[in-house]
Amino acid sequence: MKKFAEQLNFILVETFWTILKVEEKTLKNSSKINLTINEMHLIEAIAKNNNKGRTISDLADDMGITLPSVTIAVNKLVKKGYVNKIKAESDGRVVLATLTKQGLKMDSIHRYFHENMVRSVEKEFTAEEKELLIKAMDKLNSFFKRKLNA
């Protein structure tokens, strides 16, 4: 069993970092994108909820980073023209982050990258392997969610 644990740990860590490196490489190869991978993921988080606006607290919770870090990152994205900060209609003290037209475009590009990545990966598997992979990944994800919420 020790061998399984070592192999699983290696595969999980290696896969996570490799996907991030592929994303970073894709961003760097595009001369039109002036965003870091972390900024791209923040844009993705802001876009959730149909871009109706997310508070800094919501974003920090969603991304698992501190409020000051999110505040700094959102302010940078405002300066770059990807994010707007607006006051909530229900409570003027609450500030919401929404995406500008340029931010929505970047979110769309990021989603397209993931769709292409998944389509490319999908070609590597038989129908049986795909079914098994989805079941295993779903079980793995459920495990980590339980650990997170424990």
Salt bridges, closest charged atoms under 4 A:
GLU23 OE1 - HIS41 NE2 3.29
GLU23 OE2 - HIS110 NE2 2.78
GLU23 OE2 - HIS114 NE2 2.70
GLU39 OE1 - LYS80 NZ 2.88
ASP62 OD2 - LYS48 NZ 3.06
ASP62 OD2 - ARG54 NH1 3.22
ASP91 OD2 - ARG93 NH2 2.82
ASP107 OD2 - ARG111 NH1 2.38
GLU122 OE2 - LYS130 NZ 3.59
GLU131 OE2 - LYS135 NZ 3.45
